Amino acid sequence: MSSLQASRLKKGMLIKFDGALVRVLEIQHITPGNLRAHVRSKMRDIGNNRLVDHKFRADDMVDRAILDERQMQYLYREADMFVFMDTDNYEQVHLSTEVLGEAAQYLLPEAVISVEFYGETPVGIHLPATVDLKVVDTAPGIKGATASAQVKPATVETGLVVSVPSFINNDDHIRINTETGDYLSRV
C-alpha cells in the first residue's frame, strides 16, 4: 500500500477504505469560500459491489492499492460477464459489467488488454489511451462539411454513442479517447 492525499485521488483508482478494497467512480473537489477544501467521492466496493459515498478532507491520507497487471486477450461476452484469457498460460478470468463499468464499451474481441489483479483476484482493466472503432449507425454525412462545430451522434460497433463531426459516415473508423469518451479523429 502507498499513501496519497485525498486531493490527489483520480477516477478509476483502487484504494483501501474501511478495510475494503474500493474503486473510485466519481470525484469532486470542493473549495467552499473560507472553509476547508474537501473531496466528495463515489466509490464501489469490489468485494460486494456496494456503492459508497464519502467526503474526505483534502489533506486526509488514503491507502492506494498496489496492483499487478497481466496482458490478457478479451475473448467474448457471456451475459453480464466478460471473458479474458492469459496469453501465456491460457488461464481464463471473468469480469462482470459492474467491475468493468464504462470500460466495457471500448472492448473488442481479440483485443489485448492489461487486466489488473489485487493478489490473485482480477479487479479491473487498464485501457489504452485511445481505441479505434467502426461507426455502425449515424446520420448521412453532409457533402462538403468540414471539421466545424456541427456534431451528430454516432453508434460504434461496441454500442457506445459518441458525438462526431457531421462529415463522419457509416463504416468509417474513428479514434476515441477512452478517458473522456470523446471523438478524436477519423482513422
WOPEZI-V348346 format. One record per residue. N is the residue number from 1. RES is the residue in one letter. OMEGA is omega in degrees with one decimal (* if undefined). BURIAL is 1 if it has 9 or more other C-alpha atoms within 8 Angstrom, else 0. Layout:
# WOPEZI-V348346
((N,RES,OMEGA,BURIAL) (N,RES,OMEGA,BURIAL))
This chain:
# WOPEZI-V348346
((1,M,172.5,0) (2,S,-177.5,0) (3,S,174.0,0) (4,L,179.4,1) (5,Q,179.6,1) (6,A,-179.9,1) (7,S,179.4,1) (8,R,176.9,0) (9,L,177.4,1) (10,K,176.6,0) (11,K,177.6,0) (12,G,-179.4,0) (13,M,172.0,1) (14,L,-179.9,1) (15,I,171.8,1) (16,K,-179.9,1) (17,F,-177.4,1) (18,D,177.7,0) (19,G,-179.5,0) (20,A,175.3,1) (21,L,-178.2,1) (22,V,175.7,1) (23,R,178.8,1) (24,V,-179.7,1) (25,L,180.0,1) (26,E,179.7,0) (27,I,-179.8,1) (28,Q,178.4,0) (29,H,-177.0,1) (30,I,177.3,0) (31,T,-177.8,0) (32,P,175.0,0) (33,G,-176.1,0) (34,N,179.3,0) (35,L,179.3,0) (36,R,177.0,0) (37,A,175.2,1) (38,H,-177.2,1) (39,V,177.7,1) (40,R,-176.7,1) (41,S,171.0,1) (42,K,-174.8,1) (43,M,176.5,1) (44,R,177.0,1) (45,D,-177.0,1) (46,I,-176.6,1) (47,G,-174.0,0) (48,N,178.3,0) (49,N,-179.6,1) (50,R,175.7,0) (51,L,-178.7,0) (52,V,172.6,0) (53,D,179.1,0) (54,H,177.3,0) (55,K,177.8,0) (56,F,165.8,1) (57,R,-175.7,1) (58,A,-177.9,1) (59,D,173.9,0) (60,D,176.3,0) (61,M,177.8,0) (62,V,-179.9,1) (63,D,177.8,1) (64,R,-179.9,1) (65,A,176.9,1) (66,I,-175.7,0) (67,L,170.5,0) (68,D,176.8,0) (69,E,175.2,0) (70,R,176.2,1) (71,Q,180.0,1) (72,M,179.6,1) (73,Q,175.6,1) (74,Y,-176.8,1) (75,L,-175.1,1) (76,Y,176.0,0) (77,R,179.3,0) (78,E,-173.3,0) (79,A,179.5,0) (80,D,178.2,0) (81,M,176.8,1) (82,F,-174.4,1) (83,V,178.8,1) (84,F,179.7,1) (85,M,174.9,1) (86,D,-175.6,1) (87,T,178.8,1) (88,D,-173.9,0) (89,N,177.2,0) (90,Y,175.3,0) (91,E,-179.4,0) (92,Q,174.5,0) (93,V,179.9,0) (94,H,175.9,0) (95,L,-177.3,1) (96,S,177.5,1) (97,T,179.5,1) (98,E,-179.4,0) (99,V,-177.2,1) (100,L,-179.4,1) (101,G,-178.0,0) (102,E,-178.6,0) (103,A,-179.0,1) (104,A,-177.6,0) (105,Q,-179.2,0) (106,Y,-175.4,1) (107,L,172.7,1) (108,L,177.9,0) (109,P,179.5,0) (110,E,176.5,0) (111,A,176.7,1) (112,V,-172.2,0) (113,I,172.7,1) (114,S,176.7,1) (115,V,-177.9,1) (116,E,179.1,1) (117,F,171.0,1) (118,Y,-169.3,1) (119,G,177.9,0) (120,E,-175.1,0) (121,T,175.1,0) (122,P,-174.8,1) (123,V,179.4,1) (124,G,178.9,1) (125,I,176.3,1) (126,H,-177.6,0) (127,L,170.1,1) (128,P,-177.5,0) (129,A,179.7,0) (130,T,172.7,1) (131,V,176.7,1) (132,D,-177.9,1) (133,L,-178.5,1) (134,K,177.1,1) (135,V,179.4,1) (136,V,-179.8,1) (137,D,174.2,0) (138,T,176.7,1) (139,A,-179.9,0) (140,P,179.1,0) (141,G,179.2,1) (142,I,-177.0,0) (143,K,178.7,0) (144,G,179.9,0) (145,A,176.8,1) (146,T,-179.2,0) (147,A,-178.7,0) (148,S,-177.9,0) (149,A,179.9,0) (150,Q,178.1,0) (151,V,178.0,0) (152,K,178.0,1) (153,P,176.0,1) (154,A,176.5,1) (155,T,179.3,1) (156,V,-172.5,1) (157,E,179.0,1) (158,T,-179.4,1) (159,G,178.7,0) (160,L,176.6,1) (161,V,-175.6,0) (162,V,173.1,1) (163,S,-177.1,1) (164,V,175.4,1) (165,P,-173.7,1) (166,S,-178.7,1) (167,F,179.4,1) (168,I,-179.7,1) (169,N,172.6,1) (170,N,179.5,1) (171,D,172.4,0) (172,D,173.0,1) (173,H,-178.5,1) (174,I,177.3,1) (175,R,-176.6,1) (176,I,174.6,1) (177,N,-175.5,1) (178,T,179.7,1) (179,E,-176.0,0) (180,T,-176.6,0) (181,G,-177.8,0) (182,D,172.4,1) (183,Y,177.2,1) (184,L,-177.7,0) (185,S,172.0,0) (186,R,-179.8,0) (187,V,*,0))
